[in-house]
């Protein structure tokens, strides 16, 4: 046991005859660690981007609601009438009348014959 721990502390497992196997394993572990670090960084970058986009969507939605309420106020008849009074265009006091157009039915050949 003492020789095993002492050998590990002195790194003799990297200098022995079958050290090439150990070096391959160490390089493989280092490669896996690098891949894991890259994946973690990529994941965190995506999470931050999603958070930014969520905040932007909330801001745009609130701006949309504000603009829509402004439009509703501008479209009201009282607002339009007030703006037209400045140009001396007043709303009509007489209600509109519905005009019906009756299409005259064309008489056929036989209808004209019997008249």
N, C-alpha and C positions, 0 to 999 in steps of 0.2 A: 504494500500500500504506500509505504514511504517512498519507494523508488518511483511509483506511478505518479504521485502528486509532484514530486521533485522533477520528474521528467517533463511533465506538462508545464511547470513553471519555467523551466529552462528551454522550452519549446523544442525538445529533442524529436518530437513526433514530426516536425517539419524538416528535419535534417537526416533522418534515418533512410535506409535503403528503399522502403516502400512509401517514401514521403510524397511521391507523385500522386498517389491516390488521395492523400490528405489535401494536397494543393488543389486538385480537381474539385473536391468537395467544398473547400473553402471558397473557391472562385464561384461555384454554383450557388452557394449561400449568399455571397455578396451580390450576385446577379439578382437573386430573388428579393433581397432587401431593396435594391435599387428600383425594381419593378413595383414593389409595394409602396415605396415612398412616392413614386410617380403617380400611381393610382390614387393615393390619398390626396396629393396636391390637386390632381384633376377633379376629383370629387368635390373638394372644398371650393374650388374655383366655380364649378357649376352651381353649387348651393348658393354662393354669394350672388351669382348672376340671376338666379331664380328669385332671390330676395329683392334685388334691385328692380327686376321687371314687375314683381308683384306690387311694390310701392308705386312704380310708375303707372300701372294700371289703375290703382286706387285714386291717384291724383287726376288722371285723365277722366275717370268716371265721375268724380266730383265736379270737375270743370264742365263736363257734358251736362250734368244736372243743372248747374248754374246757368249755362247758356240756354238750355231748354226753358227754364223758368223765365228768363229775360225775354225770350221769343214769345212766350205765352202772354206776357204783359204787353208787349208791343203789338200783338195781334188783336188785343181786345178792342171792341168797338169804341169804347170811351176814349182810349188812347189815340186811336186813329182820328176820331172826331176832334179831339183837342188839337192835334197837329194840323188838321185841315182848316181849323178856325183861323190860324195864323195866316193862311193863304186866302182867307175869306171864302172858303168852300164849306157850306153848312149842310148838315144832314137834312134830308127831305122830311117834311112834316106829313106828307101824304103817303100812305102805305102803297107799295107796289101793286099793280093789277096784273093778273095772270092773263096772257093773251093766248087764245086758242086758235089755231089755224086749222080750218076744216078743208080737207082735200076734196076737190070736186071729183066725183066718180065719172070716168069717161064712159060714154054710152057706146055700146057696140053697134054693129051694122044693123041688126034686127031691131034694136031699140029706136034707132033713128027712122027706120022704115015705118013703124007704127005710130009715129007722131004726126 
